[in-house]
Amino acid sequence: MNVYNSGTALVKQIAGTELPEQALALWALGQEGFLVKWKRITVLFDPYLTNWVYELCGPPWSRAFEPPLAPSDCLDVDYVICSHHHEDHMDKLTLQAIGQSAKTRFVVPRAHLPLMKEWGFRDEQLIGISHGQTLQLESGLRLEAFAAKHEQFEQDEAGEHKFLGYVANFEGIHLYHAGDTVGFPELVTWLQSRQIDIALLPINGRDFVRNEQGIVGNCNYREAVEIAVQMNTDLLIPMHYGLFPHNDENPAYFVDYIQRHYPAQKFHMFAPGERFIYMK
C-alpha cells in the first residue's frame, strides 16, 4: 500500500495542476529533490530518483522510501538544475534517463560540464553556470547562482565553484534552493536583497562521526532557521532529511526551534510526493 502520492497518480496530478497568476506548485521528491511547476514550465532541482548511491557504495546507503517519480516520468520536464556532483544530487542514472528527452535542458555548475559530457550529454542539452551569473531561461524564468560551502568552498583549476545554490525568479516569486551548504555570513549578505519568498535549506547538519566516515556536512536546523529569518524569507522549507537514516536529523528539532524562537516564521514540512501550492 502506498503511503504517499507516487507513480501514475502523481504524474497525473502534476500534469493536471493548473495555477493562477503569481502562484507556483512544488512537489517533494526526497533528499533535495523538488519538482516546481509555474505556468506551463516544469523545473527539477537535484532529482535523485534511483538507488545509485547504494549501487555505488552499498550499506548503509539504502533509501528509506522509494522515489515518488521514476526518471521515465520526467521526460517532459523543461529544466533539470543540479547544485553539485554528489550522487544524491547529480544522479548519473536519473540524468541519463531524462537526457533521452528532446526538450529537457540541464543546468549544472560550469565545473561539472566535462563530467556531463563524459556521461553522454550533448552540448545543446547543457547549460553551465557560475557563481554570480544570471541566466534568462524561458518565458520570464530567471536563474541566479551563488557559491555554497559544502563545509568549505571548493573550486576547479579555472576557479569555478563546484557547489552552488540557486535563486529562481518566477516573475516575482523568488525561490532559493540552497543545494548542500553550511551557513556563512556572505550567503546572507548575497541573498538579503533578493527578497526570497521560498527558501529550501538543508537541515541534516554535520558532526565528528559523519566527518570520520567521509560524509560532508550541511546546515543544521538552527542554521537553516537563522539564515531564513535573516533573509526575511516568507516560507521556509527544510530538506535533506528522511532518506538516509545514518546521515539525518530529526525534523522535529527544526519545528521545535521555530516554535520556540520564531513562531511567526512560516514553514512547511513535506511528505514524499506531496504537492504544495504557493501563492504570493
N, C-alpha and C positions, 0 to 999 in steps of 0.2 A: 504494500500500500504506500503510495506517495504521500509524504507529509508536507510537501511544498510544491509550488507550481513548477512544472518542468515539461520538457518534451513537446509534443504536438500542441497541447493546451497552451503552453507558454508562447510558442511560435504564433499561434492564432491570436493570442492576446496582444502581442507586440504589433502584429500586422493590423489588428483592428482598433488599436488605440488612436483615437482622434483627439487632437489637442487644440484648445483655444489659443488665441494670441497671448504672448507673454506667459507661456507655460512650457514645461518640458517633463518628460517621463523618464524615470530611472528604474532599472532592474538590477538587483544584486546577483552576481554570478559566483561569488565566493572569492576569498583572499582579497585582491584589489580589483577584481573584475567587475565592471559595470557596463551595461548597455544603456545608452542615452538616446532617446528619440525626441526630436524637435522639428516641428512641421513635418516634412517628409524625409528628413535626414536622420540616419542612424549612425551612431558612433560607439565603437567598442573600446574601452580602456582596459589594458592589461588582462586580456582574456586567458585564463588557464582552464581549458575545457577537456583536458585529457588526464592521464595518470603519468605524465612524462617524468616528473621528479622521482617518483617511485621506480620507474623503469630504469632510470639512470643510477639512483643511489640506494634503492632497496629500503628496508626498515630503518628508521621509524617513519618514513615519509609517505605513509598511507593517507589517502583522503578520508576525512571524517564523513563526507557526504558526496554523492555523485554530482557531477556538474549539471546544473539546470538545463543547459543547452549543449548540444553536440556541435563541433565545428561545422558540420554539414548543414546545420540550421542557420548559419550566419553568412551564407553566400550572397545575400542581398544587402549586406552592411556597406555603407558608403566609406567609412574610415575605421581603421584599427590603429589605435595610438598606444605605443608601448613606452614605458618610463625608463626601463633599463634591462640589461641582459642578465637576469636571473631566470631560471627555467619556469618559475611560477608566475612570471610577469611577461617574459618574451618566450613563450612556449613554442618551440620549433614545430611540434606536431599540429598544434592548433593553427598556427600561422600558415604552415604549408597547405593545410586543408582549405582554409579560407582563401589562400592565394590562387586557388583554381577559379575563383570568381573573376569575371571580366571587368567588374565595376569597382571593386574594393581597392582603395589606396592605403598604404601602410606608412604611418608617420613614426619614425624612430629617432633616437639621438644620432646625430651625424657620425659619432664614433662607432656606431654599430652597423652602418651601411655595408661595409665589406662583409660582415658576417651574414647579413640578409642575402647578399648576392651569392655567398657560398651555399646558402640554403636553397638557391634556385630562383630567387625573385629577380624580376627584370627591372631595369632602370625605370621604366614608365609606371611601375607599380609602387615605387618607393619615393618617399619624401623625407629628406634628412632635415633635422632642426637642431639649432644650437642654443645654448644659454643666452637669453636676452633677445632672441629672434622672435618676430611675429610673422605668422603666415595667414594670409587670407585664403580660406579653403573653398567655400562654396556658399552662395546664397545668404550671405550675412554672417557665416560662421568664421570666427577669427580665433587663432590659437597662438598663445604666447608661452614660451618655455623659460623655466627658471631652474638653475642648478639645485640639486638636492645633495644632502650629506647622508649617505648610507653609512653612518658613523663618521666618515670623512669624505671630503671631495675627492673624486678620482677622475683624472683626465688622461687622454691618449697623447701620443707624441706630438700631435698637432694642437694640443691644448683644448680639445673638445671634451666637454663633460660627459661622463658615462652614465650619470644618474640625473634624471630630470623630473620635474613636476610641471604641470601644465595648467594655465588658465584658459578655459574655453569660453569665449564670449558669444552667446547665442542672442545676438541683437539686444543686448542689455541685461540678460541673465548671465551672470559670471559664475562659472563653476570651476573650482580649483581641485584638481586631482594631484595629490602630493607625490605619488609614487612612493618609494621607500625613502624615508628620511628621518633624521633626528631633528629636534628643534635647534635653531641657531638664530641669533639676532638679525642677521641680514635678511633672512627669509621673511620675517615680519615686516621689515622696512620695505622690501620689494613689493609686498602684497597689500600693504595698508591702503595704497592709493587705487587699488584695482576694484574696490567695492564688491568684495566677494559675497555672493548670495548663498552659495552652497560650497562647503569645504569638506572634501573627503580626505581624512587623515588616518594614518596607521596608528594602532594603539597596542601592538603586541610587545613593545619595549625591547629591552636588552638586559643581559646580566652576565656575570662571570662564567657560569656553567655553559650557557649557549655560546659565549665567545670562545671557550675552550674547544667546542665542537665545530668551530668554523662557521657558526650562524651569525650573520651580520645583523646588527640591531636597528631598531626604529624608535620613533616616539613612544613613550609610554602614555597611559591615559591622561595623566596630569599635563604633560607637554601638549598633547593634542588639544585639550580644552583651552589651555592658556594661549596657544597660538591662535585658535579660532576667536577667542574673546578679544585679544589684542588687535586682530584684523577687523573686528566689528562684523563678524560673519553672521548672516541671518540664520542659516541652518547648518549644523554640524552633523556629519555622518561618519561614524568610526568605521574603519576597515582593517583588513589584515588580522583577523581573528577567526577562530572557529574551524579552520580547515585542517591544520596540522597541530594536534594536541601538544606535541613537545615544543612547539615554538609559538606559544599562545599567551593570552592574558584573559582573565575573567572579565567579560564586558560589564558585569555588574559593578565593578570598581569604577568604571567610566561613568555609569549612571549615578552612582552614589556621589562622586566628586562634583558632578554638575549640580546635583540637587542640593548639596551642602554649600557650595561656593557661588554658583551662578544659576539660580533657579529660573531666571528669565531667559536663559540661553536655549533656543530651540534646537532639538536634535532628533534624529530618527535612527532606530535600530532595525536592521533588515533581517528578515528570514530569507534563505536562499530562494531565488526565483521570484521574490516579491516585487510588485510594481509600486512605485511611489510617484505621485504627480505633484510637481512643484509649480505654484502659480505666484507670480510677482505682483 
